[in-house]
Amino acid sequence: MNKQTSKLIKLGFYRHFKGNIYRVLHLAKDSETEQYFVVYQPQYGDMDVWIRPLSMFDETIERDGKIFKRFTFLGENIDTGNASKDD
């Protein structure tokens, strides 16, 4: 990542508000819209690579009267041996 994108989001591991862990691999920029997307991979299941708009990945949401981040940064390196909340 360059200086500009490194300020947008850190590469590393994040916990989704539902409990599962995901690894952010890259930030990508759409060539037509110049919108940033987060390239990420679940640390469970088939581990396909997914993208999500940065604005959605980094948003604050409200559920059951509580306000929190959709994804919470855990660190650049973590033990993902038990990454799924459903294990």
N, C-alpha and C positions, 0 to 999 in steps of 0.2 A: 504494500500500500504506500501511497505517497503521503506527503504532509497533510494535504487537504482531506483525503479520505480517512486517515488515521484519527482525525478529530471527530469523525462521524460515529464510528463504532469500533470497538476493539475486537481483534480476532481472538478466538478462544472458545470457552465453554459457557453455555447459558442454560439456566433452568426455566422451562416454560411454566406459566402460572398453574398449569394442570399437573406439573410434577416431573415430566420427562426432561432428559438432558439432550442438548443439541450442540454441535460444534460449528461455529462460524468459520468458514474456510476463506472467503473472499468478500469483497464488495465489488459489484459490477455496475457499470453505467450503461443505460440503454442508448444506443447510437441515434435513435430518432428523437426521443423525448428528453434525453440527458438525465432521466430519473435514476436514482441509485437503488440497487437491489442488493439484498443480503443473500449470499450463497451459503447454504448451511446443510448439515447432515445430522439426522437423528442418530443417537448413540445406542440404538436398539433396533430390533426388527431387521428389515432388508437393507437398511442404511442407504437408501437412495439419496441422491443429492437434489435439494430443492432450492427455489428462490422465493423471496418474499420482498415486497417493497420495503425499503428502509423505514419509511414513515410508519408502516404497520408493525414492523419488527420492534421498533423502538417506542411504540406508543404506550400511553398509560390508559388502562381500561378500568371499568367499574363492573363488578359482579357482586350480587347479593349485598349491595350497600357498601362494599369495600372498594377502595381505589388502589391500584398497584400496577407495576410494569408488566407487560405481556411476557417479556423475557428478562431475567436477572443475570447479570454477569457473575460467573463463578471463578474465573481465572483462566490463564493461558494454558495451563496444564492441570489436569485432575485425573483421579482414578475413576474410570467409567465402568468398572467391573459390575456395578449394580445400578446402571443408568436408568432403567425403566422403573417408574413408580408402581407398576403392576406386578413386579417380580415377587 
